[in-house]
Amino acid sequence: MPKIKISPLSINQAFQGRRFLTKNAEKYIRDVCLQLPKREMIKGWIELRLIFYVKNFGGRDVDNMCKIVQDCLTKKKYYEDDRKIARLIAEKKKSKIEGFDFYIKNYK
């Protein structure tokens, strides 16, 4: 069961070939950040694991969903910057309820 129950947004939907976020992406980031609980920032190099729950398993590239979620986690100050991600593990699972889970820990 996903912790964040908002359908994942792909990087294609977020930018649509532009250098700036679409209105849809800005709304998505706001909505996700509202659902994310406050927590202490992890400093230094990190490992980030993302699990996406999607209805249409074959219709989405897992890597396209990662960037916008990374931006949400950075904005919420879960870690210093997405440049500090030393290891990224991403997977997608078929689910009736769309959303995502994430796990962050120091990278050693």
C-alpha positions in Angstrom: 0.0 0.0 0.0 1.5 3.4 -1.0 2.3 6.0 1.7 1.8 8.9 -0.7 -1.5 8.3 -2.5 -1.0 10.6 -5.5 -0.5 9.1 -9.0 3.2 9.4 -10.0 3.9 12.2 -12.5 6.4 11.5 -15.2 9.2 13.9 -16.1 7.6 14.2 -19.5 4.4 15.5 -17.9 6.4 17.8 -15.6 8.3 19.6 -18.3 6.7 18.8 -21.7 9.8 19.6 -23.6 10.4 22.9 -21.7 13.0 24.1 -19.3 10.5 25.0 -16.6 7.8 23.1 -14.8 4.3 22.9 -16.1 1.3 24.1 -14.0 0.4 20.4 -13.6 3.9 19.7 -12.2 3.8 22.7 -9.8 0.5 21.4 -8.4 1.8 17.9 -8.1 4.8 19.1 -6.1 2.5 21.1 -3.8 0.1 18.2 -3.3 2.9 15.7 -2.6 4.7 18.1 -0.2 1.5 18.5 1.8 1.3 14.7 2.3 5.0 14.3 3.3 5.5 14.4 7.1 8.2 16.6 8.6 11.5 14.8 9.3 15.1 15.6 10.0 17.3 16.2 7.0 19.9 13.5 6.2 23.2 15.2 5.3 25.9 13.9 3.1 25.6 11.1 0.5 22.4 9.2 0.5 20.8 6.1 -0.9 17.2 6.6 -2.1 14.8 3.8 -2.8 11.6 4.6 -4.7 8.7 2.3 -5.1 5.9 3.4 -7.5 2.5 1.8 -7.4 0.7 2.2 -10.8 -2.5 0.8 -12.3 -1.0 0.8 -15.9 2.2 -1.2 -15.3 3.3 -1.2 -18.9 2.4 2.4 -19.6 5.0 4.2 -17.5 8.8 4.3 -17.5 10.1 3.9 -13.9 13.0 6.3 -14.5 10.6 9.1 -15.7 8.8 9.1 -12.4 11.9 9.4 -10.3 13.0 13.0 -11.0 9.8 14.8 -9.9 9.7 12.8 -6.7 13.3 13.6 -6.0 12.5 17.2 -6.5 9.6 16.9 -3.9 11.9 15.3 -1.4 14.5 17.9 -1.9 12.0 20.7 -1.5 10.7 19.2 1.7 14.4 19.1 2.9 14.6 15.3 3.4 18.2 15.6 2.1 20.4 18.4 1.0 20.1 18.1 -2.7 19.4 15.5 -5.3 23.0 15.7 -6.4 23.8 14.0 -3.0 22.0 10.8 -4.2 24.9 8.3 -4.6 22.6 5.3 -5.1 19.1 5.3 -6.5 16.9 2.2 -6.5 13.6 2.5 -8.3 10.9 -0.1 -9.0 7.3 -0.1 -10.0 4.5 -2.4 -8.9 1.1 -3.0 -10.2 -1.6 -1.7 -7.8 -5.2 -0.6 -7.7 -4.2 2.4 -5.7 -1.5 4.7 -7.3 1.2 6.4 -5.3 4.7 5.8 -4.1 6.8 4.9 -1.1 10.4 6.0 -0.4 13.2 5.1 1.9 16.3 7.3 2.5 19.4 6.3 4.3 23.1 7.4 4.5 25.2 6.0 1.7 28.4 4.3 2.9 
